[in-house]
Amino acid sequence: MKPHYLTPLFSPRNVAVIGASDTPGSVGQAVFANLLAGNFQGKLYPVNLNHRVVGGIPSVPSVRQIEGPIDLAVVTTALRGLPGIVKDCGKKGVKAILLAKDFSDSEAQEREAMNEALSIARHYGIRILGPNVLGLMRPVAGFNASNYNSRVKAGNLALVSQSSALCTAMLDWADSKGIGFSSVISVGEALDVEFGEILDYLIADNFTQGILLHVHHVHDSRRFMSALRAAARTKPVVVVKSGRYEDDVIGVTHSSNMVGSGDVFDAALSRAGVLRVATIAQLFTAAKVLAANYRVQGKRLAIVTNGIGPGVLAADSAYMYGVELAKLSAETLALLNESLPRNWSGTNPVDIIGDASPVRFRTAVKVCLDDPNVDGVLVIFTPQAGTDHLTTAQLMVGLQRETSKPLFLSWLGDAKVSESRELFSKSKCSHFRAPEFAIEVFRNLASYHQNQKLLLQTPGPLEGEQVVPDVVGARAVIAEARAEGRTILSERESKAVLAAFNIPVNPTRLAATEDEAVRYAAEIGYPVVLKIDSPDIIYKSDVGGVELNIGNEGTLRDAYRGIVGRTLQARPEAKIAGISVQPMRKWRFARELMVGVTHDVSFGPVITFGAGGIAVEVMQDRALSLPPLNHYLVERMIDKTRISKILEPFKNMPGIDMEALKNVILHISELVCELPEVREMDVNPLVADESGVIVLDARIIVHQQPPSSKLYSHMAIMPYPAHIVHCAMLKDGTTVMIRPVRPEDAQMQQEFVRNLSEESRYNRYMSSIKQLSQSMLVRFTQLDYDREMALAMVRQAVDGEEQLAVARYITDPDNESCEFALEVADTWQGKGIGVILMQALFDAAREQGLKTMVGEVLAGNKGMLKLMSRLGFVVVTHPEDRALTIVTKDLLAGDSAKLLQ
């Protein structure tokens, strides 16, 4: 794959500093001095209008007067002259500009200059980082284009910050802890280059093993989430967010009023498989622990200590942080009873008594580590008479090397245990001055593990669904309301949209008169419910617009008049469409729930679930997630709420039909994916009992969706592209299915590769691999459909699906081109599979707006080269390796006529 288009920015060979200066205290002087002092191996060119020499290097008044190419221009002058500078850079062929200068958004002249400069940059294909940035550092390459005047150590962590001030604080803190960086990137205003593109670069950067992000706001959530998910599959990513309580989600429904932007950001990061922390200290601690490959499989912690007081305090901290104290197995308790003094605590925390010897410590810790109910062990050592802190520490270092479970060490005290702490540091063991810090890190590790599981979730079509949703019918309901100038659907219309997506709703009849209401009630059967129907009233209870359990005609007539009267008194301006009549159902063991949809300005639609009824805002019991959802994600949402505790059998109440509840939430997720017009939704109450669930009331808010060339552009996470799934017939009459690859295809993909001939494997992977490594298997089956596609051709066999071929592409970071690969099973070659599958891949790439498809083929692979020529690819010899050929197809041109021959 060709170099990342941001390579001129992050790994330049020739750099011009526009505004380079010898004037003390100036930005131009600070940046140029840092570049000179950093031992940058490329060429530096100072550009200064008034001085012929800067820092002992000849200067020129314009970048256009520099002889030779320039990759990066660092601008340190006032932004008012930026349009002219960018135009000069464009004519010179510069591909990247770093604005190492403050930007005053409030000054109209600077804003106008910035907008003009951006327009010029786009014309010339120049990318701009900034403005209002600290600068850019690549310590591993000796490149320091910043005004930061302190030391930055080289290391394997990349730091990307939206705030220059916070970035300097982080660097100062990191220096005091001996932490080094592969890159330090201050994003600033991010008017052009932003987080998603920077993450794309860091994913492929071999110097970067972990990524630290400070985020204040996100411009392009789809690009951000797509890049974040791609990064999290290969490297640990830790995020600290500022402005948590700013820009809360604003809407008219309960669902919107209950959700804050910080909650949505947390949900987004969880789905991306990254870890969110609250402080700078947590940011670096978590990064160091994750980069050291400490991993947990759960949140069950065992505590081993020789002091019951510190052990109990640690247990209290665990409870406060939501860490579960492991329930030791019977076998573990028996072993501890045999090995420890008779007066040991007998439970977790494991108090092994104050005079514990190093061997006693080792025995207790080893037994706990071996317990399958334990995910990690915290060892608390208190220096007491008869103890040996250093020998105990040495045994713990040895134990850490023997186990894959994390071992956290807290040696309490100061001078007496300093030698042990030095040993822990040299041995790269996780050690903490206070147990609560260790527990906090363990909690973060557990969260990271949980988020990594969420990252793997690729919701596909609803399993076992026999009735497809009536998307056309739902859109017709919305279109009718929009045609009347309404954005709020009535209860009847809202229920019609829900019913179109196979969600059970309570039938509703609209009565325009009192007599009509009586007739409907007789048809439905008493008792009934009456509700006001008005496009101007969302919450009927607020105006006294609901009457329940009406048992006869007389009561109904009184209720009808009462509802109309109260509504007109409370809202005289409201337009009343009539009174809805609904059956009053008896639910002996009912639980009232709510499912909602709200819209976040950055991340789009968000689904909420929690307790329903009239006390929904008081209870504030809700969990939220970004769509699309699957069974695992829905189960996790439900489990996070308090009301989930009474959905199972509770006292005399039978458990609800949990599958029916999950299906409703899944159908709402499907609705949100397919109807970008839906802005907000309240399904409240959603009544559930042992026999099923039903929607008693609902309200949907819609808006005009701006036109977009991309499907699902309203969502931060691309859903499984089920519309691509289709059947085809091979030359020999075999019926096959072509569908996007999913994570559960991992075993099928592995078997496919194992069964390829040695020649086929070499032609595809250009190596003699026998099977895919675990990392390759993850990479090939856990897809982000927004940036890549893998289409499997399968047929139904006796034991399930058999994969016959797979074609895939991965989008280049420029979002215009992609690199492809094709594999066909040896026994299925010559049956027209290549043409069929590649045509499907072309269609998928065009749908994503891609213009060019490129691939590398071994020059000796004559069959593939013949297919490429037939498909309309241009075939040329690789300029650097004659054993390879490069094949390129213009996706915007028509398909080759050879396909019809």
N, C-alpha and C positions, 0 to 999 in steps of 0.2 A: 504494500500500500504506500502511496506517495507520502512525503513528509507532511505533517500537520501544517495547515495554512498559517498558524500562529508561530511557527518556528522562527521567522525573522524577528518576532517580538521577544521570545524567550531564549533563543539561542542564536543571537546575531553574530556575524563575523566582522561586520564593518558598522561602526556607530558614529553618527554625527550628533554633537551636542550643540543645539541652537540656543545661543545665549550663554555659552561657556564663558567664564569670567575669572579674573584674579581678584575681584573685589571681595574683601572679607565680609562674611555674613550674608552674601547673596546666595540664592538658590543655585544659580549657574556655577558659582565657585564650589559649593558643597557637592553637587552632583559630579562635576568634572573631577574634583579631587578624589572622590570615592572611586570613580572609574579608574583613575591612575593608580591609586593605592591598592586596588583590589587584584592587581596582577592579571587583568583581563588580557587574554591571548590574542584577541582580534585587533583591528585597526581603529584608532580613535581620531576623530576629526573635529576640532573646535570651530564653531561658526560664530563670528562676532563682527558687528558692523564697524566698531571703532578701534579694534586692536588687531595687529597683524600676528601677534604671538600670544598664546594663552597657555600657561603652565609649561612653557618651554617648547610648545608645539606650534608650528605655523598655522595661522588661522585664516579663514576666508569669510567674506561678508555674506555669502549665500551658499546654500547647500548645493545649488546647481553648478558651482564652480569647483566642487570636489572632483578630483580625477578618480575614476574607478567606481564600482557599485557601492550602494549604501543599503543595508538591510533595515536599520532602525534609526529614527531620528528622535532624540530626546529634547523636548521643547521646555525651556526654563524661562522664557520671556513672557511678557504680559499677553493675555489671551486676546486682547483687542486686535493684535496684528496676526492672529492665527490664520484667517482665511488666506492671506498672501503666502504664509509659510507652508500651508498644506498644498497650495497650488504649485509652489516651487518643488516640494517633495514629490508631488505627483509627476511632474515633468522630469524629475531626476530618476524616477522609477523606485522610490522608496515604498516599501510594503507595509511598514508599521510605524506608528508614532506613539511615544509615551509622553503624556502631558504631566510633567512633574511641577505643577504650578497650581496654586489655589484658584478656585472658581467661585465667584460671587453670583449666585443664582438670582439675587435680588436686583442686580444691576442690569437694566434692559440692554445696554450697549454690549455687555459681555455675553448675555444670552443670545442676542442677535448674531454676534460674531461666532459663537459656538455653533449655532444652527447652520450658519453659512459654511463654516469649516467642515462640519459633518457632511453636508451636501457635496462639497468638493471632494472630500475623502472617498465617498461612495462612488463618485464618478471615476476616480482613478484606482479604485480597488484597494485603498489604504485602510487598515484597521487601526483604531485609536483606543488606547487604554487611558482611562481617566475621564475628566480632570479631577482636581482636588485630591491628589494622591501623595503618599509618602514617596512612592517610586516603586522600583522593581529590583529585586536581588536574586541572584543565582549563586549562592555561596559555593556550591560544588564546582562552579566554573570560574570563580573569581570575578564574577560580574556583579557590580553594585551601582546601579543607576538610580540612586536615592539620595536624599539629603539627611539620612540617618547617620549620626556621627559616633556611634558606638560599635563595638565588635559584634559580629554575627557569625557564630560557629557553623561550619558545614556539617550536615547531617542528612537523615533520610525522611524528614517530615517536611511537607509543604504547608505553608501558612498563607491563607487567602483571607483578607480582611476588607470589609467595606469602610472601615473607619481608620484614617491615618493615625489619629491620637491613640486609639485602642491598639493599633498595630505596634506602635512604639512601646506601649506598656507591656504588651505580650513579649516583645523582643527583649526588653530589659529583664522581665521575670524569667524568661527562658535562659538568658545568659547566666543568671545567678544559679540556675539549676543544672548548667552544663548541657543544655538541650541544643541541638543543631538542626539546620534546615537545608533542604535541597533547593527550595524556592521560597521567597517572601514576596507576595503580590498584594499591593494595595489597590483595590478596585475603584475606590472613590465613587464618583457619581454614576459610573458604569453607563455612560451615554452611548457607548458603542460596544466594546468587548465587555462581556459580563460573565457571571458565574458559570453558566452552562458551558460556554466555550473554553473557559480556563480549566474546568474539570476535565473536559475532553482531552486537553493537552496533557494534563497530569496523569491521566489513566495510562497513557503510553510512555510516560517518563520513567526510565529505569532507575533513576536516582531517587525517586519518590516511593516510599513504602507505606506512608500514612498521610492523610490529608486532614488539616485543621481548617475549619471555616468559621469566620465571624460574619453573620448575616443580619442586616437590618430590614431590608425589603428585597423582593424578587420581582424583576420586570417580566421575564418570560418563564412562566411556571412549567410549561411543557418541556422546554429545553433544559431547565434547571433539574426537574425531576428525572428526565431521561438520562442526563449526564450523571446525576447523583446515583441513580440505580446502577448504571454501568460501572461507576467507580467502586461502589460498595460491593460489587461481585468479586473484585480483585484486591481491594485495599481497604483497611479500616478508615472510616470517615467519621470525624467527631465535629459537632456543630455547637456553637454558642450563639444565641439569638438575643439581640437587643431590641427594645421597643415592644416587649411582649404584650403590653396592654394598650398599644396604640391601634387605631384603625380596626376596632371591633366590627364584626360582621353586622351589617345594618339591613333590616328587613321588617316586614309587617307580621310575620307569623311567629308563633311561640318558638319554633325550631330555630329561627334566626336570632331571636332575643336571648336564647340560652347559650349561644355559641360565641366565643371570642376568637380573634384572629390567632392568638397564641395557641389555642386548642387545635385549630386547623393546621397550623405549622407543625405542631407535635405529631398530629396524625399523618401529615405528609412525610415527615422524616422517618416515622416508624415504617411506613410502606416502602420507603427507599432503602431500608436496611442499614441506616446509619444511627449514630448515638447522639442524642441531644443532652448537653450539660448546661449548668446554670452559671458557672464562674470560670475565670481564666485558669485558676489552679486546677479545677476539675478537667478542663480542656486538655491540658498537658499531661496530667496524671493518667487520664483515660487513654490518651494517645500512646503514651509510653507502654502502658500495660497491654493494649491491643497490638501494638507493633512488635511486642515481645512474644506474641502468639499465645498469650494467656486466653483461654476460652472456658466457658462454663456451658453445661447442658441444661441448667435450670437455676432456680433461686433458693435451693435448700442448703443451708450453711450449718456446719458443725463448729462449735467453739471448744477449744481445749485450753485449759488454763490451770495454773497452780495457785489461783486466788479467786475465791467465789465472788468477792465483791466486784472486781473488774469483769468477771464473767457475766454477772447479772446485769451490770451496766451495758455491756456489749449486747446482751440479749434485748435490753430495752431499746438500744439504738437500732437493732435489727427490726424490731416491731415498728419503730417510727419510720424506717426507710422502706417498709414493705417487703423485707427479706424474711423468708420462712426458715425457722429453726428446724433442721432436719430431724425426723423421727427415726432414731437409730433402730436397726433391725434387731431381732431377737438374738441372732448369731453374734452381732457386734457387742451387744450388752453382755452376752455370756463370756466373750473373750476379754472384755474390760473387767468383768467381775473376777476372772482368773488372774489378771495381770496387775490390777490396781489395789491399793489399800482398801480394807473393808469399809472405810468411811468415805469413799469417793462419792460424788454427788448422785450417781446412779441414773443420770439423765443428761440431756444436752441443755445447757453448757456442761461439758465434762470437766469437773474440778478434780484434778489428780493430786490435790493436797499440796500445801506450801513447800514441803521439803523435797519436791519431785526431783529425781536425778535425771541426767540427760537421757539415759536409757528408758526411764519411765515415760518421759515426754515422747520419745521416738515411738515407743510401743503404742501409746494412746493415739497419737496422730496417724500412724500407719494403719491401725485398725479402722479409724474413721474414714481415711482416704479409700480404703478397700470396700466400704459399705456402699452398695448400689443406691441407697437412699440419700447419699451425700453428694452434693455437686461441688463443694469447696470447703476448705478448713481454715479457720482463723486460730492461730496459736498466740496466746497471750502469756508472756513470761514476766513474772514479778521477782526481782532479786530478793531472796530471803536466805536465812541461815541454812547452809547445807546445799544451796543450789550452785550450779556452774553455768553461767550464761554463755560463755564462749563455746564450750563443748556442746551444749544444747544447740547453739546456733549452727555449729558445723554439721551436726546430725540432721538438722532441718534442711540445710543446703543440699545434703546428699539425698534426702527424701524427695525434694522438689525435682531432682533429676530423674527419679524413678517413676514419677506419676505424671499423668496428663492433666490431672485436676489442679486447679489453682490452690496454692498454699500462701496464705497471708500471714505475715509475721509482725507482731507488735511487742517489742521488748521495752517495758515501761521503765522509766528512770532516765538518767542522763549520763553522768560521767562513768558510773559503774558498768554501763552496758555499751559504751561508745565503741569498744573494739568489735562487739558483735555487729553493730550497725555498719561499721566499715566493711566487715566481711560480707554482709548482705549486699552492700552497694557493689563491691567488686564482683560478686557472684551473680549480679543482676536478679536478685530475688526481690519480690514485692514486700517491702517492709514499711511500717508506719509508726509514728511516735504515739499515736492514739488509736485505739481499736475502732472508734467510730469512723475514722477516715478509711480504714480497711473495709468496713461494712458498706460504706458509700460506694467505693470502687467495685466491690462485689455486686452491689445492686446495679451499677452501670453495666457491668459485664453481662449480668442476667438480662438486662434490657436490650443490650446489643444482640445477644443470642436470639431473643424473641423477635427483634426487628429483622434479623437475618432470615428467620423463618417466614416473616411477612413478605420479604423481598422475593421469596421463591413462589409466592402465590400468583398464578396467572389464570384468573377466572375465565373459563371457557363457556360454551353454551350451557344453559341450564340442563343438568343431567335428568334424563327420564321425562323430559317435557314433551307431551304429546300434542299440545295445542300451541301453535305459534301465536305471538301477540298480534293484535290487529293495529299495527302502527299507523296505517292509512286512516282507519276510523278515528283513532285518538287525535291525529293531526287535524282531521276535519272538525272535531269539536273545538279544538284550540283556534283554528282559523275562523270559525264562525264568531267566536267571542272577539277576536282581534278585529274582524270586519266591523263589529259594532263599537269599536273603540275601547273595549274592556281589556284589562290585564288580569282581573280577578275572576276566575271561573266560579260559578255557583256550585253549591253542594252537588246538585244533580250532574252538572257538567264534570265536576271533579271525579265523582264516582264513575261516570261513563269512561273517563280516561283510564282510571284504575282498572275497571272491568275489562277494558281492551287489552290489558296486560295480565289477564287471568287472576286478578286479585278479588277475592270474595267481598262483595259490598251488600249492605242492607238496602233493599229496593226502596226507591223514593218516587212518590207521585206528587206533582205540583198542582195545588188547588188554587184557582183564581178567585173563588167565592166560597162562602160558608157552606152552601148547599153542595158544591162540588167536593168539598172536604168530607162531608157526611157520606156522600156516595162512595168515595175512595175508601173510607174507613170500613164501610160495610163490605166492600169487595175484598179488602185485605184481611179483615177480621179483627175485632177488638181483643186486647187493648192496643192502642196506637200511640204514636208520638207525633206532636205537631212542632214544627220549627219555622221561624221566619225565613223567607227567601229574599235576600236583597243583595245586589252587587256592591252596595256601599257598606255592608256590615259583615265583618269577618267572624267576629266572636259573638254568637247569638245570645249566649248567657249574659253578656254585659248589658244587654238592653231588655232582659226578661223575655227573650224571644223563643223560649223552649218550654214545652209542657209535656210531662211524661205520664205514662200509665193511664191514659184516658180510656175509660171502660164503657161509655155509652154515648148516645147521640147528644143528650142534653149537656153533659159535661164537655163534649167536644165543641159545641156551639159557644159555650161560655169561654172555653180556652181560646178558641179562634179569635173572638172579639177582644179578649184580654191581651193576647200577643200583639195584635195590630195596634191596640190603644197604647200599650207600653212602648212599643217601638216608635210610634209617631211622637210620643211625648219625649223620649230620650233622643231621637234623631229625626226631627221633623223634616229635614232636607233629604232623607234617605228615600231612594226609589224602591218600592215594594213590589216584587214580581208576583208574590202570592205566599201561600203557606204550604210547606211540604208535609206530606202525610207518610209515615213509615210505621211498619209493624213494631210493637213493643215486645221484645223477646225477653224471656225469663232465663237468666244465667245464674244458677245457684252457686257455682264455683268460679265465677268469672274473675279475671284480672284485667284491669284497664291499662293498656299500653299505648305508646305513641311512637310512630315512625315519622320522621320529618326529612325534608330536604332544604338546605339553605345554600347560598352562593357566596363564596369567598372571592374577593377581588383578585387575589393572586392565583388561587388553586382551583377555582371553579366550583362545581357542585360538591356538596358534602352531605352525607347521609347520617342522620342521628337516630338513636333508639333509646327509649327509657320508659319511665313510669308515665302513664297518661291520666286522663280525666281533668277535672277542673283545678286540681292542685299542682299541675305540671310545673309551673314556674316557681312555686314555693318549694317543691321537693328538689328541683334541680338535679334530678337523677337521670343522667344521660351519658351515652358513649357515642363516639362519632368515628367515621372512617371515610376515606375517599373512595368513590367507585372507580372501577368495577369491583364487585364483591363475589366471593364464592362461599361455600359452606364453612370453611375454616375461618375466614374473616368474619362472617356473620356470628359464628359461635363465640369468637373472641369479643365481639361487640357486646353480645348479650351477657357474657360472663363478667364484663367490667362494670355492670350496673348493680345497684342494690336490690332492685326488684327481681333480679334473676334468682335470688335466694328463695323466692316463693313461687317460682314457676314450676319447680319440681314438686312432688308430693309434699304437702306441708300440713301438719296436724291432721284435721279431718278432710282436707282438700286434696283431691287427686291432682296429679301433674297435668299441665296443659299439653296439648298436641304440639310438641316442640317442632316437629318437622313442618307442620302447617305454618307456624310462626316464621321459621327460617325461610320458607318458600315465599312468603309475603315480602320479606326484606330483600330477597334475591330478585323478585319481580320488580320491586321499586328501583333496585339498582339497574335492572335492564331498562326500565322506563327512562331513568335519568340518562343512560347512555344513548338511547335512541331518540329522545326528544330534547334537543338542546334548547327548545323554547321554554322548558320548565325552569323557572327561576327559584321558586320556593314551593314548599308543600307541607301541610300538616295533615297527617292521618291520625286523628285523635277524637274519640277513643277508638283504638283497635282492641276489640274485646276477644279474649282468648280463654278457652277452657279445655276440658279433656276431649271434647268432640270436634274442636277446630277453632278457627279464628274468623272474624268478620269485621269489616270497616263500618262503624256506625256514623262517622262524620269525617269529612275531608274537605280541604280547601287547597286549590292550586293557584299559584301566581305565575303568569307567563310574561315573556318579553319578546321583543323582536330580535332574533338572533342575527348578528351581522354575517354577511355571506363569507364563506371560506372555501378554499379549494380542497382542504383536507378533511376527511371524515373524522368525526370525534374531536374536532379542534377545540371544543368547549371544555375538554377534560384535561386534567394534569397528567393522568395515566392512561395510556392507550389501551383500550379493551382488546380482548382476543378478537381478531378480525374474522368472525364466523361467516361473514358474507363471501369470503374468498373460497370457502369449502365448496367443492363441486365434484361431480363424477365424470369419468371419461372412459373411452373404450380403446384398448390397444389393437394393433394390427391383427392379433390372433383371436380377437373377440373377448379378451379378458376385461371384466369391468373393474375399474380401480377408482379410488377416491384420492383427491388431492386436497390436502388441508395443511394449515400452519402447524408447525411443531409445538408441542407443549412440554412442560417439565416431566410429566409422567411418561413421556416417550423415551426416557433415558436408557432403560434396559433394551428397548427395541432398537435404539440407535447403536448401542454397543454391540448387539448381536449382528447388526447389519455390517458394521466395520470388521468384526471378527471374521465374517464369512466372505469378505472380499478376497480376491486373489492377491498375492504379493505384488504383482504388477499393478493392479488397480489401486492398491493402497499407496504404492510409491507414486503413481501418476497424480493422485489426489493430494497427498500430504508431503510429497517430495522427501519422504523418509521411509525407513523400513519398519514403522511401528506395527505392532500386532493388534493393539486395541487402543482406545482413547484413554488418556489419563483422566483422573477424576475432575481436574480443573478444566480440561477440554470438554468433557461430557457436560459439565455445568454450563460452560460457555455456549455449547451448541444446542442446548435444550431449554435454557432459561433465557428467553428472549425479551427484549424491549421492542415491541412491534413498531414503535415510532422511528427507530433508527436501524432496524434490521428485519430480515424476514428469512425464514427457513420453511420451505414447502416440502412435505413428505408425500410421496406417492405410495399408497398402501392398498392392499387387497385383504379381504376377509379370509382367514385360514381357519383350520380346525381349532387351533389353540389361541385364536384371537387375530389381531392384525399382523400382517407381515409387511415390512417395509421393502419396497422394490427399488426406490431411488429417493434422493433428496437433493434439492437445489436451494441455495441460500445466497443472500447478499448482505453486506454490511455497508451502511452509508458512510461516505467520507465526511469529515467534519464540516466541509463546505456546504453540506446538505443539497448538493447538486449532482454528485456522482456517487457510484457505489462499486464495490469490488465483489465479484460473484464466484461461486464454486458449484460444481455439479458432480454427483456420484450416482452411478447406476450399477446395481448388482450384476455380477458377471453373467449369471444365468438368465438375466432379463434383458441383456443388450441385444440390439437389432430389432426391437419391437416398436420403435417409434417413440420410446419413452422420453428421450432427450428433447425432442421437438415439443412435445406436449407440455412437459414440465417447465422448460425454459420460457415458453409462451406465457404460462401462468406467472412465472417470475417477472417477466417484462411488465405484465399488467399490474402486478402489485407495486413494482417500482414506479411506474407512471402515476399510479394513484397517490403515491407519496410525493409526487412532484419532482422526481429525479429525472435528469436529462441524459446521463451517460452511464453505461455499465462497462466495467473493465475487469479483465482477469489475466492471470498468468498461466500458461500451458506449457508443459515440457515439449520441446521441439520434436521429440520422438513419439509423442502421443498423436499419431496420425488420425485415429478415429475421432478424437475430440476436435482436432483442428478442422477436419472435414465438416463436422457438425457446426462448428463456429462459423465457418464460411457459409454454410447453408442458411444459418440463422441471420446472416447479414452483418456479422462482425468484421471489422477490418483487422487483418492479421499482419503484425510486423515483428521482426526480430528484436529481442530485448537489447537495448544499447549497451548494457554492461555485462550481459551473460548470454552467449550465443546458444546455450543449451535451453534457453527459455524463449518463448514468444509472448508478446503482449497482444491480447485481443480486445477490441474496443467496439462498442455498439452505441450509435446515436438513438436513444429511445424515442426521440421526437420525430424521427423519420419513419416512414411506412415500413412494414415488414417486407422482407425480401420475397420477391415473386418465386424464388426457388422453392419455397415451402409448398407451393401448389404443384410442383412438378413431381 
